[in-house]
């Protein structure tokens, strides 16, 4: 499965909606999808934007549980394990999970 992230090409700010969730460590996400960015600094601490080879766009981000939203009582991004998957359809969720399992199988 091939994909590019915001680290590879300019994907800009993508209008996605929460379609699913993922339980994974920050470090594992970083290993799979590279360095995160942050588009919504009020609500999120880390976000990945992914464009799959079929042009499906997905985002992975934390929401209102990190330091950007909660201040000192928020989780450091390295301790966040509950992530939202954004997209315009269930396909985004399926492809993100498929990419995760593909890396796990290697």
TORPA-4810 file (N, C-alpha, C, O; in nm, 3 decimals):
<nodes>
NODE_1_0.085_-0.117_0.000_0.000_0.000_0.000_0.089_0.124_0.000_0.183_0.134_0.079_X
NODE_2_0.059_0.215_-0.088_0.138_0.337_-0.097_0.057_0.455_-0.045_-0.064_0.464_-0.063_X
NODE_3_0.130_0.545_0.021_0.067_0.668_0.067_0.174_0.774_0.081_0.293_0.744_0.091_X
NODE_4_0.131_0.898_0.083_0.217_1.012_0.109_0.155_1.089_0.225_0.034_1.083_0.247_X
NODE_5_0.238_1.160_0.298_0.188_1.240_0.408_0.223_1.386_0.385_0.287_1.422_0.287_X
NODE_6_0.179_1.468_0.478_0.212_1.610_0.474_0.363_1.632_0.473_0.409_1.740_0.436_X
NODE_7_0.440_1.533_0.513_0.586_1.543_0.510_0.641_1.528_0.368_0.752_1.573_0.339_X
NODE_8_0.563_1.465_0.279_0.607_1.438_0.142_0.557_1.540_0.041_0.631_1.579_-0.050_X
NODE_9_0.432_1.582_0.056_0.371_1.676_-0.038_0.286_1.776_0.040_0.245_1.749_0.153_X
NODE_10_0.260_1.890_-0.021_0.177_1.991_0.044_0.031_1.949_0.031_-0.027_1.955_-0.077_X
NODE_11_-0.027_1.908_0.142_-0.167_1.868_0.143_-0.255_1.977_0.201_-0.378_1.966_0.197_X
NODE_12_-0.194_2.082_0.256_-0.272_2.192_0.312_-0.363_2.147_0.424_-0.346_2.038_0.480_X
NODE_13_-0.458_2.230_0.456_-0.558_2.195_0.558_-0.672_2.124_0.488_-0.731_2.177_0.394_X
NODE_14_-0.702_2.007_0.534_-0.801_1.921_0.472_-0.928_1.921_0.557_-0.921_1.907_0.679_X
NODE_15_-1.043_1.938_0.494_-1.171_1.933_0.567_-1.220_1.791_0.583_-1.288_1.738_0.496_X
NODE_16_-1.185_1.730_0.695_-1.231_1.594_0.722_-1.319_1.594_0.846_-1.315_1.686_0.926_X
NODE_17_-1.395_1.489_0.859_-1.479_1.469_0.977_-1.434_1.342_1.046_-1.381_1.251_0.983_X
NODE_18_-1.456_1.336_1.176_-1.421_1.217_1.251_-1.504_1.099_1.200_-1.627_1.102_1.201_X
NODE_19_-1.434_0.994_1.157_-1.499_0.875_1.103_-1.471_0.750_1.187_-1.542_0.650_1.176_X
NODE_20_-1.368_0.757_1.270_-1.331_0.640_1.347_-1.226_0.674_1.450_-1.186_0.790_1.464_X
NODE_21_-1.182_0.573_1.522_-1.081_0.593_1.625_-0.974_0.487_1.614_-0.994_0.381_1.553_X
NODE_22_-0.860_0.517_1.674_-0.745_0.428_1.670_-0.676_0.435_1.805_-0.656_0.544_1.859_X
NODE_23_-0.641_0.321_1.860_-0.567_0.315_1.985_-0.425_0.274_1.950_-0.399_0.159_1.913_X
NODE_24_-0.332_0.369_1.963_-0.194_0.344_1.924_-0.105_0.447_1.991_-0.149_0.558_2.020_X
NODE_25_0.018_0.411_2.015_0.110_0.506_2.077_0.152_0.613_1.976_0.152_0.590_1.855_X
NODE_26_0.185_0.728_2.028_0.235_0.839_1.947_0.359_0.795_1.870_0.372_0.824_1.751_X
NODE_27_0.450_0.725_1.938_0.575_0.684_1.874_0.551_0.587_1.758_0.622_0.592_1.657_X
NODE_28_0.454_0.500_1.772_0.423_0.406_1.663_0.365_0.482_1.544_0.401_0.455_1.429_X
NODE_29_0.274_0.577_1.571_0.220_0.658_1.461_0.332_0.734_1.391_0.335_0.744_1.268_X
NODE_30_0.423_0.787_1.469_0.534_0.863_1.412_0.622_0.772_1.326_0.672_0.813_1.222_X
NODE_31_0.642_0.649_1.371_0.722_0.554_1.294_0.656_0.519_1.160_0.724_0.504_1.059_X
NODE_32_0.524_0.506_1.161_0.453_0.468_1.039_0.435_0.587_0.944_0.460_0.576_0.824_X
NODE_33_0.391_0.702_0.999_0.349_0.813_0.915_0.444_0.934_0.920_0.418_1.034_0.853_X
NODE_34_0.550_0.925_0.996_0.647_1.034_1.002_0.611_1.138_1.106_0.523_1.118_1.190_X
NODE_35_0.680_1.249_1.100_0.663_1.358_1.196_0.524_1.420_1.180_0.482_1.448_1.067_X
NODE_36_0.453_1.443_1.291_0.320_1.503_1.281_0.328_1.654_1.261_0.434_1.716_1.275_X
NODE_37_0.216_1.710_1.229_0.200_1.854_1.222_0.084_1.890_1.314_0.025_1.801_1.375_X
NODE_38_0.050_2.015_1.323_-0.069_2.057_1.399_-0.140_2.164_1.318_-0.083_2.270_1.291_X
NODE_39_-0.265_2.137_1.278_-0.344_2.236_1.206_-0.438_2.311_1.298_-0.470_2.428_1.273_X
NODE_40_-0.483_2.247_1.404_-0.578_2.308_1.497_-0.514_2.311_1.635_-0.537_2.222_1.716_X
NODE_41_-0.435_2.413_1.661_-0.358_2.418_1.785_-0.443_2.440_1.909_-0.394_2.422_2.021_X
NODE_42_-0.569_2.477_1.894_-0.657_2.495_2.009_-0.707_2.362_2.064_-0.724_2.347_2.184_X
NODE_43_-0.730_2.264_1.975_-0.792_2.139_2.015_-0.702_2.016_2.002_-0.734_1.911_2.058_X
NODE_44_-0.593_2.028_1.931_-0.511_1.912_1.897_-0.363_1.943_1.922_-0.320_2.058_1.916_X
NODE_45_-0.286_1.837_1.948_-0.142_1.851_1.970_-0.061_1.789_1.859_0.055_1.827_1.839_X
NODE_46_-0.118_1.695_1.786_-0.046_1.628_1.677_-0.149_1.582_1.573_-0.258_1.538_1.607_X
NODE_47_-0.110_1.594_1.447_-0.199_1.549_1.339_-0.115_1.502_1.221_-0.012_1.561_1.187_X
NODE_48_-0.161_1.395_1.161_-0.101_1.344_1.038_-0.206_1.356_0.929_-0.323_1.325_0.950_X
NODE_49_-0.163_1.400_0.812_-0.250_1.404_0.695_-0.192_1.307_0.594_-0.074_1.315_0.560_X
NODE_50_-0.274_1.215_0.548_-0.228_1.107_0.462_-0.311_1.104_0.335_-0.434_1.114_0.338_X
NODE_51_-0.243_1.092_0.223_-0.310_1.075_0.094_-0.270_0.938_0.040_-0.153_0.913_0.012_X
NODE_52_-0.369_0.851_0.026_-0.344_0.716_-0.022_-0.344_0.713_-0.175_-0.389_0.807_-0.240_X
NODE_53_-0.293_0.604_-0.230_-0.275_0.596_-0.375_-0.406_0.606_-0.453_-0.404_0.637_-0.572_X
NODE_54_-0.520_0.580_-0.390_-0.649_0.596_-0.458_-0.707_0.736_-0.437_-0.824_0.761_-0.468_X
NODE_55_-0.624_0.828_-0.385_-0.659_0.968_-0.357_-0.748_0.988_-0.235_-0.796_1.099_-0.212_X
NODE_56_-0.771_0.884_-0.156_-0.842_0.899_-0.030_-0.754_0.977_0.066_-0.636_0.948_0.082_X
NODE_57_-0.813_1.077_0.129_-0.742_1.158_0.228_-0.790_1.116_0.367_-0.909_1.099_0.391_X
NODE_58_-0.695_1.099_0.458_-0.727_1.067_0.597_-0.643_1.156_0.688_-0.534_1.199_0.651_X
NODE_59_-0.696_1.183_0.804_-0.621_1.253_0.907_-0.624_1.169_1.033_-0.719_1.096_1.059_X
NODE_60_-0.519_1.180_1.111_-0.513_1.116_1.243_-0.476_1.227_1.339_-0.378_1.299_1.317_X
NODE_61_-0.553_1.242_1.446_-0.529_1.354_1.538_-0.586_1.324_1.676_-0.679_1.244_1.690_X
NODE_62_-0.529_1.388_1.777_-0.590_1.382_1.909_-0.688_1.499_1.919_-0.678_1.596_1.845_X
NODE_63_-0.782_1.487_2.012_-0.884_1.592_2.022_-0.916_1.621_2.168_-0.972_1.538_2.239_X
NODE_64_-0.879_1.739_2.211_-0.913_1.794_2.342_-0.867_1.709_2.461_-0.933_1.708_2.565_X
NODE_65_-0.756_1.639_2.446_-0.704_1.564_2.561_-0.557_1.597_2.589_-0.498_1.543_2.682_X
NODE_66_-0.499_1.685_2.509_-0.359_1.720_2.524_-0.339_1.857_2.588_-0.434_1.922_2.630_X
NODE_67_-0.215_1.897_2.594_-0.178_2.022_2.658_-0.230_2.145_2.585_-0.258_2.247_2.649_X
NODE_68_-0.244_2.140_2.453_-0.295_2.256_2.381_-0.436_2.294_2.425_-0.471_2.412_2.428_X
NODE_69_-0.517_2.196_2.460_-0.654_2.222_2.502_-0.667_2.232_2.653_-0.738_2.320_2.704_X
NODE_70_-0.600_2.143_2.726_-0.618_2.134_2.871_-0.508_2.201_2.953_-0.515_2.205_3.075_X
NODE_71_-0.408_2.253_2.886_-0.298_2.315_2.960_-0.219_2.212_3.039_-0.194_2.102_2.990_X
NODE_72_-0.180_2.248_3.159_-0.095_2.161_3.241_-0.158_2.025_3.270_-0.086_1.927_3.289_X
NODE_73_-0.291_2.018_3.275_-0.356_1.890_3.306_-0.371_1.800_3.183_-0.415_1.686_3.196_X
NODE_74_-0.335_1.849_3.065_-0.344_1.769_2.943_-0.230_1.669_2.932_-0.126_1.683_2.995_X
NODE_75_-0.253_1.569_2.851_-0.151_1.467_2.828_-0.041_1.521_2.736_-0.070_1.592_2.640_X
NODE_76_0.084_1.488_2.765_0.189_1.517_2.667_0.161_1.431_2.542_0.110_1.319_2.555_X
NODE_77_0.193_1.480_2.425_0.157_1.405_2.304_0.220_1.266_2.301_0.164_1.175_2.241_X
NODE_78_0.334_1.249_2.365_0.397_1.117_2.368_0.321_1.016_2.453_0.349_0.897_2.448_X
NODE_79_0.225_1.063_2.533_0.145_0.974_2.617_0.003_0.953_2.564_-0.074_0.877_2.621_X
NODE_80_-0.030_1.020_2.456_-0.164_1.005_2.397_-0.172_0.872_2.323_-0.082_0.839_2.246_X
NODE_81_-0.279_0.797_2.347_-0.299_0.670_2.278_-0.434_0.662_2.208_-0.457_0.572_2.128_X
NODE_82_-0.524_0.756_2.236_-0.656_0.757_2.172_-0.656_0.864_2.064_-0.646_0.983_2.092_X
NODE_83_-0.668_0.820_1.940_-0.660_0.908_1.824_-0.787_0.900_1.741_-0.850_0.795_1.733_X
NODE_84_-0.823_1.010_1.680_-0.937_1.015_1.588_-0.884_0.997_1.446_-0.776_1.043_1.412_X
NODE_85_-0.962_0.928_1.366_-0.932_0.918_1.223_-1.036_1.002_1.151_-1.156_0.980_1.166_X
NODE_86_-0.989_1.098_1.073_-1.078_1.183_0.997_-1.076_1.145_0.851_-0.978_1.092_0.800_X
NODE_87_-1.186_1.174_0.785_-1.196_1.147_0.642_-1.332_1.192_0.593_-1.407_1.257_0.665_X
NODE_88_-1.362_1.157_0.471_-1.494_1.187_0.417_-1.579_1.061_0.403_-1.695_1.067_0.363_X
NODE_89_-1.519_0.946_0.437_-1.592_0.819_0.430_-1.522_0.715_0.516_-1.412_0.738_0.567_X
NODE_90_-1.585_0.602_0.532_-1.528_0.491_0.608_-1.400_0.441_0.542_-1.316_0.379_0.608_X
NODE_91_-1.384_0.466_0.414_-1.264_0.422_0.341_-1.137_0.477_0.407_-1.035_0.408_0.413_X
NODE_92_-1.142_0.600_0.456_-1.026_0.660_0.522_-0.986_0.577_0.645_-0.867_0.551_0.666_X
NODE_93_-1.083_0.537_0.723_-1.056_0.455_0.842_-0.996_0.321_0.801_-0.898_0.276_0.859_X
NODE_94_-1.056_0.259_0.702_-1.009_0.129_0.656_-0.864_0.135_0.608_-0.784_0.046_0.639_X
NODE_95_-0.830_0.239_0.532_-0.694_0.250_0.478_-0.592_0.281_0.587_-0.480_0.230_0.583_X
NODE_96_-0.628_0.364_0.684_-0.537_0.392_0.795_-0.508_0.263_0.871_-0.393_0.233_0.901_X
NODE_97_-0.611_0.187_0.901_-0.591_0.062_0.974_-0.515_-0.040_0.891_-0.434_-0.116_0.945_X
NODE_98_-0.539_-0.042_0.762_-0.466_-0.133_0.674_-0.317_-0.096_0.671_-0.232_-0.185_0.674_X
NODE_99_-0.287_0.032_0.666_-0.147_0.076_0.669_-0.081_0.034_0.800_0.034_-0.009_0.801_X
NODE_100_-0.153_0.047_0.910_-0.101_0.007_1.041_-0.070_-0.144_1.043_0.038_-0.185_1.085_X
NODE_101_-0.165_-0.224_0.997_-0.145_-0.369_1.001_-0.037_-0.414_0.903_0.034_-0.511_0.930_X
NODE_102_-0.024_-0.344_0.792_0.082_-0.378_0.695_0.219_-0.358_0.761_0.307_-0.442_0.744_X
NODE_103_0.236_-0.251_0.833_0.363_-0.226_0.902_0.385_-0.331_1.011_0.498_-0.376_1.032_X
NODE_104_0.279_-0.368_1.079_0.290_-0.469_1.184_0.334_-0.604_1.128_0.405_-0.679_1.194_X
NODE_105_0.291_-0.635_1.004_0.324_-0.763_0.942_0.467_-0.767_0.890_0.522_-0.875_0.868_X
NODE_106_0.529_-0.652_0.870_0.665_-0.648_0.812_0.770_-0.683_0.914_0.889_-0.684_0.882_X
</nodes>
